[in-house]
Amino acid sequence: MNAKLKDEWSQRHRYCHEIPEPMELDEARFVLTAHAEHGVECVQFISALAYAEVRA
């Protein structure tokens, strides 16, 4: 994964309260890592978890 892609994902998923667009598995894993300690109120984490479950 290159730095430009990580920067793009960081910008796209920076706010916990925003509902993200559908994503691929690698992006979902990135979001899970970035928002791991935010708790169950983090929409980014919950959405990425759902995408990862469906794609895995």
C-alpha positions in Angstrom: 0.0 0.0 0.0 1.5 3.3 -1.0 1.7 6.5 1.0 -0.6 8.4 -1.4 -3.4 5.9 -1.0 -3.0 6.0 2.8 -3.3 9.8 2.7 -6.4 9.6 0.5 -8.0 7.1 2.9 -7.0 9.2 5.9 -8.7 12.2 4.5 -11.8 10.3 3.4 -12.3 8.6 6.8 -11.2 11.3 9.2 -14.5 12.0 10.9 -16.0 9.3 13.1 -19.6 10.6 12.7 -19.7 10.5 8.9 -21.1 7.5 7.0 -18.5 6.3 4.6 -19.0 5.2 1.0 -18.7 1.5 0.2 -15.1 0.4 0.3 -12.8 -2.5 -0.7 -11.4 -4.9 1.9 -7.9 -3.2 2.1 -9.6 0.2 2.7 -11.9 -1.3 5.4 -8.8 -2.9 7.1 -7.1 0.5 7.1 -10.2 2.2 8.6 -10.5 -0.5 11.3 -6.9 0.1 12.3 -7.2 3.9 12.2 -10.4 4.0 14.3 -9.8 0.9 16.5 -9.8 2.7 19.8 -12.8 5.0 19.2 -15.5 2.8 20.5 -18.9 1.7 19.3 -20.1 5.3 18.5 -17.5 5.6 15.7 -19.5 5.2 12.5 -16.3 4.8 10.5 -15.3 1.8 12.6 -18.7 0.1 12.5 -19.1 0.6 8.8 -15.6 -0.7 8.0 -16.3 -3.7 10.2 -19.5 -4.5 8.3 -17.6 -4.1 4.9 -14.8 -6.4 6.1 -17.2 -9.1 7.3 -19.1 -9.0 3.9 -15.9 -9.1 1.9 -13.9 -11.6 3.9 
